[in-house]
């Protein structure tokens, strides 16, 4: 049983989501505004969050950004906002999937299950700090430092770095990164991966770390 947080101000939709998720065996908590969502998340440490964007008090963009400062669990956005810029912004803030309203509750349950499986397989690594030369990275604290100084990575930059270091010296194709780091392929293309890798490399390079290697025609790897 996993703890699921639903942050949705429409009571009817929230109750339907809760009903379907409970039938799937999950423990469900409901928040009806952004402030309540942050409070409940801090209290229960959910295994996954379903997050609306247009909520009272604090909007979903801010909630997502705030959650990502301390939590790494999957975040699925469920919103009536269909503009590409809204989707891109949420992914950049750390969302893992995006469902547009109206939606199938059965599909929502399937997406929740897929994200949970991917997340717990991905995080089946030692919980302590890992060291690679001057780099220290902690999957559980969502933290990366070079010589003790924070690298100030975005959520996706951190996830890519975490993923590549976990799979040290293994070539990871771009599509594999899309599947395992972003968790969706509807709105993410290989160019997005390349841009995110370039930004990550720039931050690492400024700290004297140059271990993210491009294997032309195949993908990327962390080379020791």
DOTILO-663880 format. One line per 8 residues: number of its first residue (from 1); for each residue x, y, z of N, C-alpha, C. Coordinates in Angstrom, 1 decimal. Last residue first. Layout:
BEGIN
NUM> X Y Z X Y Z X Y Z | ...
This chain:
BEGIN
224> 34.0 7.1 -14.9 34.8 7.3 -13.8 36.3 7.6 -14.2 | 31.4 8.5 -16.7 32.6 7.8 -16.8 33.6 8.1 -15.7 | 28.1 8.2 -17.3 29.0 8.8 -16.3 30.3 7.9 -16.3 | 26.9 8.6 -20.6 27.3 7.8 -19.5 28.1 8.7 -18.5 | 24.5 8.6 -23.4 25.4 9.3 -22.4 25.8 8.3 -21.3 | 24.3 7.4 -26.7 23.7 8.1 -25.6 24.7 8.7 -24.7 | 24.8 6.7 -29.5 24.3 5.8 -28.5 23.6 6.4 -27.3 | 25.9 8.6 -31.1 25.0 7.7 -31.8 24.4 6.7 -30.8
216> 28.6 9.1 -29.0 27.9 9.5 -30.2 27.1 8.4 -30.9 | 28.4 9.4 -25.8 28.8 8.3 -26.7 28.0 8.5 -28.0 | 29.4 12.0 -23.8 28.5 11.6 -24.9 29.1 10.5 -25.6 | 29.8 11.9 -20.2 30.4 11.7 -21.5 29.3 11.4 -22.6 | 30.4 13.5 -17.3 29.3 13.1 -18.2 29.7 13.1 -19.6 | 32.7 14.4 -16.0 32.5 12.9 -16.1 31.3 12.5 -17.0 | 34.0 16.7 -15.0 33.7 16.5 -16.5 33.5 15.0 -16.8 | 34.2 19.2 -12.7 33.7 17.8 -12.9 33.3 17.6 -14.4
208> 34.6 21.8 -11.9 35.8 21.0 -12.2 35.4 19.5 -12.4 | 32.5 23.4 -11.7 33.0 22.8 -10.4 34.2 21.9 -10.7 | 31.9 23.9 -14.2 32.3 25.1 -13.4 32.9 24.6 -12.1 | 31.0 21.4 -15.0 32.3 21.9 -15.5 32.8 23.0 -14.6 | 28.4 21.3 -13.8 29.5 20.4 -13.3 30.9 20.9 -13.7 | 27.1 23.2 -15.3 27.3 23.4 -13.9 28.4 22.5 -13.3 | 27.4 22.1 -17.9 27.9 23.4 -17.6 28.1 23.6 -16.1 | 26.0 19.7 -17.6 27.5 19.7 -17.8 28.1 21.0 -17.5
200> 23.4 20.7 -17.3 24.0 19.9 -16.2 25.6 19.9 -16.4 | 23.0 21.8 -19.9 23.0 22.6 -18.7 23.6 22.0 -17.5 | 23.3 19.4 -21.4 24.2 20.5 -21.6 24.2 21.5 -20.4 | 21.1 17.9 -20.5 22.4 17.4 -20.3 23.4 18.6 -20.4 | 19.0 19.6 -21.5 19.2 19.4 -20.0 20.6 18.9 -19.7 | 19.5 19.3 -24.2 19.5 20.6 -23.6 19.8 20.5 -22.1 | 19.0 16.5 -24.6 20.3 17.1 -24.9 20.5 18.5 -24.2 | 16.3 16.3 -23.8 17.4 15.6 -23.1 18.7 16.3 -23.3
192> 15.2 17.8 -25.8 15.0 18.3 -24.4 16.1 17.6 -23.6 | 15.7 16.3 -28.0 16.4 17.6 -27.9 16.3 18.1 -26.5 | 14.1 14.1 -27.8 15.5 13.9 -27.5 16.2 15.2 -27.4 | 11.1 15.3 -26.0 11.8 14.7 -27.2 13.3 14.6 -26.8 | 8.1 15.1 -24.3 9.5 15.2 -24.2 10.2 14.6 -25.4 | 5.5 14.5 -24.3 5.8 15.9 -24.5 7.3 16.2 -24.4 | 5.2 11.7 -24.0 4.3 12.5 -24.8 4.8 13.9 -25.2 | 6.7 10.2 -22.4 7.3 10.5 -23.7 6.3 11.3 -24.6
184> 7.7 10.0 -19.0 6.7 10.1 -20.0 7.4 10.4 -21.3 | 9.8 9.9 -17.2 8.7 9.1 -17.0 7.6 9.1 -18.0 | 12.3 11.2 -17.0 11.0 12.0 -17.1 9.8 11.2 -16.8 | 13.8 8.9 -16.4 14.0 10.1 -15.7 12.7 11.0 -15.8 | 13.0 6.7 -18.0 13.3 6.5 -16.6 13.4 7.7 -15.8 | 12.4 7.7 -20.6 11.5 6.7 -19.9 11.7 6.7 -18.4 | 14.6 9.4 -21.1 13.2 9.9 -21.2 12.3 9.0 -20.4 | 16.7 7.5 -20.9 16.6 8.7 -20.0 15.2 9.3 -20.0
176> 16.0 6.0 -23.1 16.0 5.4 -21.8 16.0 6.4 -20.7 | 16.4 7.8 -25.2 15.0 7.3 -24.9 14.9 6.6 -23.6 | 19.2 8.1 -25.1 18.3 9.2 -24.8 16.9 8.7 -24.4 | 20.9 5.3 -23.5 20.3 6.0 -24.6 19.4 7.1 -24.2 | 23.7 5.1 -21.5 22.2 5.3 -21.4 21.7 6.0 -22.6 | 26.3 3.0 -20.8 25.7 3.9 -21.8 24.2 3.9 -21.7 | 27.9 2.9 -17.6 26.9 2.2 -18.6 26.4 3.3 -19.5 | 29.4 4.2 -15.8 30.1 3.5 -16.9 29.2 2.7 -17.8
168> 26.9 3.9 -13.3 28.2 4.3 -13.6 28.9 3.5 -14.7 | 24.2 4.3 -12.5 24.6 3.3 -13.6 26.0 3.7 -14.2 | 24.4 6.3 -10.7 23.9 5.0 -10.2 24.3 3.9 -11.3 | 25.1 8.4 -12.4 26.0 7.9 -11.5 25.7 6.5 -10.9 | 22.7 8.7 -13.9 23.9 8.3 -14.6 25.0 7.8 -13.6 | 20.8 9.4 -11.9 20.6 8.2 -12.7 22.0 7.7 -13.4 | 21.9 11.8 -10.9 21.6 10.6 -10.0 21.6 9.3 -10.8 | 21.7 13.3 -13.3 23.0 13.1 -12.6 22.9 11.8 -11.7
160> 18.9 13.3 -13.7 19.8 12.7 -14.7 21.2 12.4 -14.1 | 18.0 14.5 -11.3 17.6 13.1 -11.6 18.5 12.5 -12.7 | 19.2 17.1 -11.6 19.6 16.2 -10.5 19.3 14.7 -10.8 | 17.9 18.0 -13.8 19.3 17.9 -13.9 19.8 17.0 -12.8 | 15.2 18.0 -12.8 15.6 17.1 -13.9 17.1 16.9 -14.0 | 15.4 20.0 -10.8 15.0 18.6 -10.5 15.4 17.7 -11.6 | 18.6 21.8 -11.1 17.1 21.7 -11.2 16.7 20.3 -10.9 | 21.2 22.3 -8.7 20.7 21.7 -9.9 19.1 21.8 -9.9
152> 23.3 23.4 -7.0 22.1 24.1 -7.4 21.5 23.6 -8.7 | 25.5 22.3 -5.9 25.6 22.5 -7.3 24.3 23.2 -7.8 | 27.0 23.2 -2.7 25.8 22.8 -3.5 25.9 23.2 -5.0 | 30.2 22.1 -1.8 29.4 23.3 -2.2 28.2 22.8 -3.0 | 31.8 20.0 -1.3 31.0 20.5 -0.2 30.1 21.6 -0.5 | 32.9 19.4 -3.8 33.8 19.9 -2.7 33.0 20.5 -1.6 | 29.7 19.7 -4.9 31.1 19.5 -5.3 32.0 20.2 -4.3 | 26.6 17.9 -4.3 27.6 18.9 -3.9 29.0 18.6 -4.6
144> 23.2 17.4 -4.3 24.4 17.1 -5.0 25.4 18.3 -4.7 | 20.2 15.8 -3.1 21.3 16.8 -2.9 22.6 16.4 -3.7 | 18.0 14.4 -2.1 17.9 15.2 -3.3 19.0 16.3 -3.3 | 18.2 12.7 0.0 18.1 14.1 0.3 18.0 15.0 -0.9 | 18.4 10.3 -1.5 17.3 10.4 -0.5 17.1 11.9 -0.1 | 20.6 10.5 -3.1 19.3 10.3 -3.7 18.2 10.6 -2.7 | 23.3 12.5 -3.0 22.4 11.8 -2.1 21.0 11.7 -2.7 | 26.7 12.9 -3.9 25.3 12.9 -4.3 24.5 12.0 -3.4
136> 29.6 14.7 -4.4 28.8 13.9 -3.4 27.4 14.0 -3.9 | 32.6 14.9 -6.3 31.1 15.0 -6.3 30.6 14.1 -5.2 | 35.3 14.5 -6.4 34.9 15.7 -5.6 33.3 15.8 -5.6 | 34.8 11.1 -6.8 35.8 12.2 -6.8 35.3 13.3 -5.9 | 31.9 10.4 -5.9 32.6 10.2 -7.1 33.6 11.3 -7.3 | 29.9 9.0 -3.4 31.0 9.9 -3.7 31.7 9.5 -5.0 | 26.8 9.0 -1.8 27.7 8.4 -2.8 28.7 9.4 -3.2 | 25.1 8.6 1.3 25.8 9.5 0.4 26.7 8.7 -0.5
128> 22.6 6.0 1.5 23.6 6.9 2.0 24.2 7.8 0.9 | 21.0 4.1 0.4 20.4 5.3 0.8 21.4 6.4 1.3 | 21.7 2.2 -2.5 22.0 2.5 -1.2 21.5 3.9 -0.8 | 18.6 1.8 -4.5 20.1 2.0 -4.4 20.4 2.3 -2.9 | 16.1 1.9 -5.9 16.6 0.7 -5.2 18.1 0.7 -5.2 | 15.0 3.9 -7.4 15.6 4.2 -6.1 16.0 3.0 -5.3 | 13.9 2.6 -9.6 15.0 3.6 -9.8 15.7 3.9 -8.5 | 11.9 1.1 -8.4 12.9 0.4 -9.1 14.2 1.3 -9.2
120> 10.3 3.2 -7.6 10.9 2.4 -6.6 11.9 1.4 -7.1 | 9.6 4.5 -10.0 10.3 5.2 -9.0 11.0 4.3 -8.0 | 8.3 2.6 -11.5 9.5 3.1 -12.0 10.3 3.8 -10.9 | 6.1 2.1 -9.8 7.0 1.0 -10.2 8.3 1.6 -10.6 | 4.9 4.7 -9.8 5.4 4.0 -8.5 6.4 2.9 -8.8 | 4.2 5.0 -12.5 5.2 5.9 -11.9 5.7 5.3 -10.6 | 2.4 2.9 -12.8 3.6 2.9 -13.6 4.6 3.8 -13.0 | 0.3 3.7 -11.0 1.0 2.4 -10.8 2.4 2.4 -11.6
112> -0.5 6.1 -12.3 0.0 6.1 -10.9 0.9 4.8 -10.6 | -1.4 5.1 -14.7 -0.3 6.0 -14.7 0.4 6.0 -13.3 | -3.6 3.6 -13.8 -2.5 2.9 -14.4 -1.3 3.8 -14.5 | -5.2 5.6 -12.7 -4.7 4.6 -11.8 -3.5 3.8 -12.4 | -5.7 7.0 -15.1 -5.0 7.7 -14.0 -4.4 6.6 -13.1 | -7.3 5.1 -16.5 -5.9 5.5 -17.0 -5.1 6.2 -15.9 | -9.5 5.3 -14.8 -8.8 4.0 -14.9 -7.4 4.3 -15.5 | -10.4 7.9 -15.3 -9.9 7.5 -13.9 -9.1 6.2 -14.0
104> -9.6 9.8 -18.0 -10.1 8.5 -17.6 -9.5 8.2 -16.2 | -10.4 13.3 -18.0 -9.5 12.2 -18.1 -10.2 10.9 -17.7 | -10.7 16.7 -19.4 -11.2 15.5 -18.7 -10.4 14.3 -18.9 | -7.4 17.3 -18.2 -8.8 17.1 -17.9 -9.6 17.4 -19.2 | -4.3 15.6 -18.8 -5.2 16.8 -19.0 -6.7 16.3 -18.8 | -1.5 14.8 -16.9 -2.8 14.3 -17.4 -3.7 15.5 -17.6 | 1.8 14.3 -16.9 0.9 15.3 -17.0 -0.4 14.8 -17.6 | 4.7 13.5 -14.8 3.7 13.1 -15.8 2.7 14.2 -15.8
96> 6.5 14.6 -13.1 6.9 13.4 -13.8 5.9 13.0 -14.9 | 7.8 17.9 -12.3 6.7 17.0 -12.5 7.1 15.8 -13.3 | 9.7 19.9 -12.1 10.0 18.6 -11.5 8.8 17.6 -11.6 | 9.7 22.2 -13.5 9.7 22.3 -12.1 9.8 21.0 -11.3 | 9.6 21.2 -16.1 10.8 21.9 -15.7 10.9 22.0 -14.1 | 7.0 20.3 -16.1 8.1 19.4 -16.2 9.4 20.0 -15.7 | 5.7 22.9 -15.9 5.6 21.9 -14.8 6.6 20.8 -14.9 | 6.5 24.0 -18.4 6.9 24.7 -17.1 6.8 23.7 -15.9
88> 5.3 22.3 -20.2 6.8 22.4 -20.2 7.3 23.0 -18.8 | 2.6 22.9 -19.7 3.2 21.5 -19.5 4.7 21.6 -19.3 | 2.5 25.6 -20.3 2.2 25.1 -18.9 2.7 23.7 -18.7 | 3.2 25.6 -23.0 4.1 26.3 -22.1 3.8 25.9 -20.6 | 1.0 24.2 -24.2 2.3 23.6 -24.1 3.2 24.2 -23.1 | -2.1 24.2 -22.5 -1.1 24.9 -23.3 0.3 24.3 -23.1 | -4.1 23.1 -21.0 -3.6 22.3 -22.1 -2.4 23.0 -22.9 | -5.4 22.8 -17.9 -4.6 23.7 -18.7 -3.8 22.8 -19.7
80> -6.7 21.1 -16.2 -7.4 21.5 -17.5 -6.6 22.4 -18.3 | -4.6 18.5 -14.8 -5.0 19.9 -15.0 -5.8 20.1 -16.3 | -2.5 16.9 -12.8 -3.9 16.6 -13.4 -4.5 18.0 -13.6 | 0.8 15.7 -12.6 -0.1 16.9 -12.8 -1.4 16.5 -13.4 | 2.4 13.7 -10.4 1.6 13.7 -11.7 0.7 14.9 -11.6 | 5.5 13.1 -9.1 4.4 14.1 -9.1 3.7 14.0 -10.5 | 7.3 10.7 -7.2 6.6 11.1 -8.4 5.5 12.1 -8.2 | 9.5 12.0 -4.6 8.5 11.1 -5.1 7.9 11.6 -6.4
72> 11.4 13.7 -3.5 11.7 13.1 -4.8 10.7 12.2 -5.3 | 11.6 16.7 -1.6 11.0 15.4 -1.9 11.2 15.0 -3.3 | 12.5 19.3 -1.3 12.8 18.4 -0.2 12.4 16.9 -0.6 | 11.9 20.8 -3.5 13.0 21.2 -2.7 13.4 20.2 -1.7 | 9.5 19.9 -4.6 10.8 19.4 -5.1 12.0 19.8 -4.4 | 7.6 21.3 -3.2 7.8 19.9 -2.9 9.1 19.4 -3.4 | 7.9 23.8 -4.6 8.2 23.7 -3.1 8.4 22.2 -2.7 | 7.1 23.2 -7.2 8.4 23.7 -7.0 8.9 23.5 -5.5
64> 4.4 22.4 -6.7 5.4 21.5 -7.3 6.8 21.9 -7.0 | 3.4 24.8 -5.6 3.4 23.6 -4.8 4.4 22.6 -5.3 | 3.7 26.5 -7.8 4.4 26.8 -6.6 4.5 25.6 -5.7 | 1.9 25.3 -9.6 3.3 25.5 -10.0 4.2 25.7 -8.7 | -0.6 25.3 -8.3 0.2 24.1 -8.5 1.6 24.2 -8.9 | -0.9 28.1 -6.0 -1.1 27.4 -7.2 -0.2 26.2 -7.3 | -2.4 28.7 -2.9 -1.1 28.5 -3.6 -1.3 27.6 -4.8 | -5.3 29.7 -2.8 -4.2 30.0 -1.9 -2.8 29.9 -2.5
56> -6.8 27.2 -5.0 -6.8 28.4 -4.2 -5.6 28.5 -3.3 | -5.4 26.0 -8.1 -5.9 25.8 -6.8 -5.9 27.1 -6.0 | -4.6 24.9 -11.0 -5.4 26.0 -10.6 -6.1 25.7 -9.2 | -3.3 22.3 -11.0 -2.5 23.6 -11.1 -3.3 24.8 -10.6 | -3.2 19.3 -9.0 -3.9 20.3 -9.9 -3.1 21.6 -10.0 | -1.5 16.4 -8.6 -1.5 17.8 -8.4 -2.2 18.6 -9.4 | -0.7 13.7 -6.8 -1.5 14.1 -7.9 -1.9 15.5 -7.7 | 2.3 12.2 -5.6 1.3 13.3 -5.5 0.6 13.5 -6.8
48> 3.5 9.4 -3.7 3.2 10.0 -5.0 2.2 11.1 -4.7 | 4.1 8.9 -1.1 4.8 8.1 -2.1 4.6 8.6 -3.5 | 4.2 11.6 1.2 3.5 10.7 0.3 4.5 10.0 -0.6 | 4.6 12.6 4.1 5.6 12.2 3.2 5.1 11.2 2.2 | 2.8 13.6 6.0 2.7 12.2 5.7 3.8 11.7 4.8 | 3.5 16.3 6.4 3.2 15.5 7.6 3.3 14.0 7.2 | 4.1 17.5 4.0 5.1 17.5 5.0 4.8 16.6 6.2 | 1.6 17.1 2.8 2.8 16.4 2.2 3.9 16.4 3.3
40> 0.0 18.8 4.3 -0.2 17.3 4.4 1.0 16.6 3.9 | 1.1 21.3 3.5 1.0 20.9 5.0 0.9 19.3 5.1 | 0.7 21.3 0.8 2.0 21.4 1.3 2.1 20.9 2.8 | -2.1 21.2 0.7 -1.3 20.2 0.1 0.1 20.2 0.6 | -2.9 23.6 1.9 -3.2 22.3 2.6 -2.4 21.2 2.0 | -2.0 25.4 0.0 -1.4 25.4 1.3 -1.7 24.1 2.1 | -3.6 24.7 -2.3 -2.2 24.5 -2.3 -1.5 24.5 -0.9 | -6.6 22.8 -1.4 -5.9 24.0 -1.8 -4.4 23.8 -1.7
32> -7.5 20.3 -0.6 -8.3 21.1 -1.5 -7.8 22.5 -1.8 | -6.2 17.1 -0.4 -6.0 18.5 -0.1 -6.8 19.3 -1.1 | -6.4 13.7 0.9 -7.0 14.8 0.0 -6.6 16.2 0.6 | -4.9 10.6 0.7 -5.1 11.8 1.4 -5.5 12.9 0.5 | -5.1 7.0 0.6 -5.3 8.3 -0.1 -5.6 9.4 0.9 | -3.5 4.1 0.0 -3.9 4.9 1.1 -3.9 6.4 0.6 | -4.5 1.7 -2.5 -3.6 2.8 -2.0 -4.3 3.5 -0.8 | -5.9 -0.2 -4.0 -5.1 -0.6 -2.8 -4.2 0.4 -2.2
24> -7.6 0.4 -5.9 -6.4 -0.2 -6.3 -5.4 -0.5 -5.2 | -9.6 1.6 -4.4 -9.9 0.3 -4.9 -8.6 -0.4 -5.5 | -8.2 4.0 -4.0 -8.4 3.1 -2.9 -8.8 1.7 -3.3 | -8.4 5.1 -6.6 -7.1 4.8 -6.0 -7.2 3.8 -4.8 | -11.2 5.5 -6.9 -10.5 4.6 -7.8 -9.1 4.2 -7.2 | -11.6 7.3 -4.7 -12.3 6.1 -4.8 -11.6 5.1 -5.7 | -10.0 9.5 -5.5 -9.8 8.8 -4.2 -10.4 7.4 -4.2 | -11.3 10.4 -7.8 -9.9 9.9 -7.8 -9.6 9.1 -6.6
16> -13.7 11.1 -6.7 -13.7 10.0 -7.7 -12.3 9.5 -7.8 | -12.9 13.2 -5.0 -13.6 12.0 -4.4 -13.5 10.9 -5.4 | -12.0 15.1 -6.9 -11.1 14.5 -5.9 -11.6 13.2 -5.3 | -14.3 15.7 -8.3 -13.2 15.0 -9.0 -12.3 14.3 -8.0 | -15.8 16.9 -6.2 -16.3 15.7 -6.9 -15.2 15.0 -7.6 | -14.1 19.0 -5.4 -14.4 18.0 -4.4 -14.9 16.7 -5.2 | -11.6 20.6 -6.8 -12.9 20.2 -7.1 -13.2 18.9 -6.3 | -8.9 21.0 -6.0 -10.0 21.8 -5.3 -11.4 21.4 -5.7
8> -6.5 18.7 -5.2 -7.5 19.0 -6.2 -8.6 19.8 -5.5 | -4.1 16.6 -4.6 -4.3 18.1 -4.4 -5.2 18.6 -5.5 | -3.7 13.6 -3.1 -4.5 14.3 -4.1 -4.6 15.7 -3.8 | -1.2 11.4 -2.3 -1.7 12.7 -2.0 -2.4 13.3 -3.2 | -0.9 8.1 -1.2 -1.1 9.0 -2.4 -1.7 10.3 -1.9 | 1.1 5.6 -0.1 0.4 6.8 0.4 0.4 7.8 -0.8 | 0.6 2.2 -0.9 1.4 3.4 -1.0 0.5 4.6 -0.6 | 0.8 -1.2 0.0 0.0 0.0 0.0 0.9 1.2 0.0
